[in-house]
């Protein structure tokens, strides 16, 4: 059940982001939505850039460096947040960051208005991720330079193509509310959130080039 809920949330968030117009995304849904959007668009563009034979090698190197910067900083934030959740066995920081990102975009949040030092650190580094990510998204492929990195993503038929953004958001709200309403131990709630956070980390560029996804890795581990 846990794996199904985690997968459902990630797929729903991906579809909500995809369902927007070419150069926009689902705004103000919270931390996981932001991380999912960054992961999917960055990885999709990375595959296209690396495989584009018309892009100069020096430009590819610049792109790779920026991609690695986004991954390193986002890994630092995600892994530290997972550690904080597990160490004190509560979702305090996750909830505070999530609420802030529902109320405002990351660039609108004033760190000076936050009283907690660690919370300020999280917001500062999320802004840093956003800044580097925007530089990453400035790269264009040679075939369709003005095309959104989301446009060619495969949704694999998990959800009807005719489903509206409102419908997707409604389903997402139902899934997340179900998790919140489950009467279970605090440990299991922390485990659910940290599992989702771990799933939205960027893949390494080496694995993307090799076409090695997390699903493929899981299948290999089962053998």
C-alpha positions in Angstrom: 0.0 0.0 0.0 2.8 2.4 0.9 4.5 1.9 -2.5 1.3 2.5 -4.3 0.6 5.7 -2.5 4.1 7.0 -3.1 4.0 6.1 -6.8 0.5 7.7 -7.1 1.6 11.0 -5.6 4.7 11.2 -7.8 2.8 10.4 -11.0 0.0 12.8 -10.1 2.4 15.6 -9.4 4.2 14.9 -12.7 0.9 14.9 -14.6 -0.3 18.2 -13.0 3.0 19.8 -14.0 2.7 18.4 -17.5 -0.9 19.5 -17.9 0.1 23.1 -17.7 0.9 25.2 -20.7 4.3 24.7 -22.3 6.4 27.0 -20.2 4.5 27.0 -16.9 4.0 24.6 -14.0 1.6 23.8 -11.2 2.2 26.6 -8.8 2.0 26.6 -5.1 1.3 23.0 -4.4 4.1 22.6 -2.0 7.6 21.2 -1.6 7.2 17.8 -3.3 5.5 19.4 -6.3 8.5 21.8 -6.7 11.0 19.0 -6.4 9.1 16.7 -8.8 9.0 19.5 -11.4 12.7 20.2 -11.1 13.6 16.5 -11.3 11.5 15.7 -14.4 12.3 18.8 -16.4 16.0 18.6 -15.6 16.4 14.9 -16.4 14.3 15.2 -19.6 16.4 18.2 -20.9 19.6 16.5 -19.8 18.9 13.4 -22.0 18.1 15.7 -25.0 21.2 17.9 -24.6 23.6 15.0 -24.2 22.2 13.2 -27.2 22.1 16.3 -29.4 25.0 16.0 -31.9 24.7 19.6 -33.0 25.5 21.1 -29.6 29.2 22.0 -29.0 31.1 19.9 -26.5 32.0 23.0 -24.5 28.3 23.9 -24.2 27.5 20.3 -23.1 30.2 20.5 -20.4 28.6 23.8 -19.1 25.3 22.1 -19.0 26.6 19.0 -17.2 28.3 21.2 -14.6 25.0 23.1 -14.0 23.0 19.8 -13.9 25.5 18.4 -11.3 25.2 21.6 -9.3 21.3 21.3 -9.2 21.7 17.6 -8.1 24.3 18.3 -5.4 22.4 21.2 -3.8 19.0 19.4 -4.0 20.5 16.2 -2.6 21.9 18.2 0.3 18.5 19.7 1.0 16.5 16.5 0.6 18.9 14.3 2.5 19.2 16.8 5.4 15.4 17.1 5.5 15.1 13.4 5.6 17.6 13.2 8.4 15.8 15.9 10.4 12.5 14.1 10.0 13.9 10.8 11.1 16.1 12.1 13.9 13.3 13.7 15.9 10.7 11.5 14.4 8.5 14.3 13.3 7.7 16.3 10.1 8.2 19.7 11.6 10.6 21.2 9.1 8.9 19.5 6.1 5.5 20.9 7.1 6.9 24.4 7.6 8.7 24.4 4.3 5.6 22.9 2.6 3.3 25.6 4.0 5.6 28.4 2.9 5.7 27.0 -0.6 1.9 26.8 -0.8 1.6 30.4 0.4 4.4 31.9 -1.8 6.8 31.1 -4.6 10.3 30.4 -3.4 11.6 33.7 -4.6 8.9 35.6 -2.7 9.8 34.1 0.7 11.8 36.5 2.8 14.4 34.7 5.0 14.6 37.7 7.3 11.0 37.0 8.3 11.8 33.5 9.5 12.9 33.0 13.2 14.5 29.6 13.0 18.0 29.4 11.7 17.6 26.0 10.1 14.5 27.0 8.4 16.3 30.0 7.0 19.0 27.6 5.7 16.5 25.4 3.9 14.9 28.4 2.2 18.2 29.9 1.3 19.3 26.6 -0.4 16.0 26.1 -2.1 16.5 29.6 -3.6 20.0 28.5 -4.7 18.5 25.4 -6.4 15.9 27.6 -8.2 18.6 30.0 -9.4 20.9 27.3 -10.8 17.9 25.4 -12.2 16.8 28.5 -14.2 20.3 28.7 -15.7 20.0 25.0 -16.6 16.7 25.6 -18.3 18.2 28.3 -20.5 19.9 25.6 -22.6 18.1 24.8 -25.8 18.3 21.8 -28.0 19.1 22.3 -31.7 16.1 20.5 -33.1 13.4 22.6 -31.4 15.1 25.3 -29.5 11.9 26.9 -28.1 10.2 23.7 -27.0 9.5 23.1 -23.4 11.4 20.2 -21.8 8.1 18.9 -20.6 6.6 18.5 -24.1 8.2 15.2 -25.1 7.8 13.5 -21.7 6.1 10.2 -21.9 3.2 9.8 -19.4 2.9 6.1 -20.2 -0.9 6.2 -20.1 -1.2 6.2 -16.3 -3.9 8.9 -16.4 -6.4 9.9 -19.1 -5.1 12.5 -21.5 -8.4 14.4 -21.2 -8.1 14.8 -17.4 -8.1 18.5 -16.5 -5.7 20.2 -14.1 -8.5 20.6 -11.6 -9.4 16.9 -11.7 -5.7 16.0 -11.3 -5.4 18.4 -8.4 -8.5 16.9 -6.8 -7.2 13.4 -7.0 -3.9 14.5 -5.6 -5.7 16.2 -2.7 -7.6 13.0 -2.0 -4.4 10.9 -2.0 -2.5 13.2 0.3 -5.5 13.6 2.6 -5.7 9.8 2.8 -2.2 9.6 4.0 -2.8 12.3 6.6 -6.0 10.6 7.9 -4.5 7.1 8.2 -4.4 6.3 11.9 -1.0 4.9 12.3 2.2 5.5 14.3 4.2 8.7 13.8 7.1 6.5 12.6 5.1 5.3 9.6 4.1 8.8 8.6 7.7 10.0 8.7 8.7 6.9 6.7 6.1 7.8 4.0 7.3 11.3 3.6 11.0 10.5 3.6 10.4 7.7 1.1 8.7 10.2 -1.3 11.5 12.8 -0.7 14.1 10.2 -1.6 12.2 9.2 -4.8 12.3 12.8 -6.1 16.1 13.2 -6.0 17.6 13.8 -9.4 19.2 10.8 -11.1 22.9 10.9 -11.8 23.8 12.1 -15.4 25.7 8.8 -15.9 22.5 6.8 -15.2 20.4 9.0 -17.5 22.8 8.6 -20.4 22.9 4.8 -19.8 19.1 4.8 -19.7 19.2 3.3 -16.2 16.1 4.3 -14.3 15.2 3.6 -10.7 12.7 1.1 -11.8 15.4 -0.8 -13.8 17.6 -0.7 -10.7 14.9 -2.2 -8.6 14.3 -5.0 -11.1 18.1 -5.7 -11.1 18.1 -5.9 -7.3 15.2 -8.4 -7.2 17.1 -10.8 -9.6 
